[in-house]
Amino acid sequence: MLGCFSMREMLEMIDTQFLSINERSKTFLELVPNEILYRSPREMPRTFTMFSCGEYIIRSAAAVEQCFGGISTRLWDDPFEWTLSESLVNTQLISNYLDEVESTRIRTMTSFTSDSDLLKRLPAPEKIVTIFELLLATVRRAEHFQGRAFAVFQYFSDQKLPKA
């Protein structure tokens, strides 16, 4: 048991977070016209590089893909090569990619069967961490990129964003 929650309860909470990220991204893509999908806000001196809302949504999903691909195969490949805007040219193709990532996530989540699974340490991309720590960090990272996508979209549109 982890703290006051059972492993099953912890997994359900994490699963709910990842499912929510995926659903918000899918709903968001329904709002985004293809003509602004890869439009970036103007660059300003002394700011971080601004990507398009499409690129940020892809980065959000890629963080999840890297995490669950790493857990299941111990290969921490960055999905950069197959998630380029040249490959995912419209919202439908990005939505299909989100479906693939979600399938990988679900498959890996169902492989966790005991409390000790979340406490296993593995060599994640940057350092050795528990699976539980990795899952929490991935939720934060995916939500961060998703939030940036929403912000860029609001730069170009007055449409209401999906609820958190």
N, C-alpha and C positions, 0 to 999 in steps of 0.2 A: 504494500500500500504506500502511495506517495502522499505524505502529509495526511490530510483529512479526506482525501478523495481516493477511490479505488482506481486502478489502472483503466478499467473500462470507462469510468466517469471522465477521467483525464482525456482518454482517446476520443470520447464523444464530444467533449468541449473543443478539442483541437480540430476534429473532423468538421464540426459545425462552422468553425472559423474559416477553414479552407473552402468549404462548400459555399459560404457566404461571399467570399472573394470571387469565386468562379461565377456565381449567379449575378453579382453586380457587374462584373466584366462583360458577361453575355448581354445583360440588359443595356449596359452602356453602349456596346457595339451597335445595338439596334437604333440608337439615337444619332450615331455618327455618320454623316454622309461621306461616301468614298472620296469626294473631292477635298475634304479637309482632314481626312484620316492621317496623312503624313505631312500636313502643313505645320511648320514650326513657328513659334512666335519669334519676333525679331530678336537678334542677339544684342546684348547690351554689355558694355565693358564692365569688367570686374564682377561678373555673375557666372554661375555654373552653366555648362552647356545645356541649352534647352532642346529637348527632343519633342517630337510630335506626340499627340495623344495615342496614335497607333503604336509608336515605338515604346511608349511607357506601358501600355497594356501588354504588349508582347514581353517586355522585361519582367512584368509582374508574373506572367505565366511561366516564363523561363526560369525564374527563381524557384518556383514550385517544381518544375520539371527537373531541375538540377538536384534539388533536395531529394526527391523521391527516386530519381534515377540513381543517385549516389547511394541511398540507403539500400536499394534492392540489388544493385550490381557492383557497388564500391567503385564505380567509375564516376568521377566528378566532372564530366565534360560540360563545358559551357555551351548551352544550346545556340550560341550566337550564329553559327554557320547556317543552320537550317531555319532560323527565325528572322532572316533579313527581310527588310521591306520589299526587296526585289522578288522574294519568294511568296510572301504573304501580302499580295498587292491590294486586297480589298477586305472589307469587314467579314464577308462570308468565309474566306480562307483563314482569317484570324480566329473566327468562331470555331472552325473545324480544328484548328490547333489547340484551342482551349479544351475542346472535347477530348482530344488525345491526352493532354496533360491530366485532365480529370480522371480518365481511365487508369493511367499510370498511378495516380495518387490513391485511388480507391483500391487497386490491386495491392499496393504496398501496405496501406493501412490495415487491410484484412489479414495481413501476415503477422501482425502483432497479436500474440496470444496470452502473454503473461506480464505481470508487473516488471519483471526483469528486462523485458524487451525495451522499455522506455529508458532504462538505466544503462543499457549497453553503450559502451564508448566506441566511437569509430573515428577514423581519420577523415574528417570532413575537409572541404577545400582548404581551409586556412589553419585549422588546429584540431586536436582531438577533443571531441565533445560527446555528451550523451545524446542519444536520439531525441530525447525530450527537449534538450536545449536547442538542438538543430531545428526541430519542428517549430518551436516558439520564435526563433530568429527568422525562420522562413516566412512565417505569418507576418511578422513586422515588415520584412523586406518587401513582400508581395503587396501588402497594403500601402506601403510608402510609394512604390511605383504606380499603383493604381490611383492614389491620391494625386500624384503629379499628372497623370493622364486626365483626370477630371479637371484639374486646374487649367491645363492647356486648352481643353475643350471649352471651358468657360471663357477663355480669351477670345474665342471665335464665335461663340453661340450663347444665346440667352435661355436655352432649353434647361429644364429641371433635370438634375442628375439623379441616378438611382439612390435610394435610401440605403444607409449603412445597416 
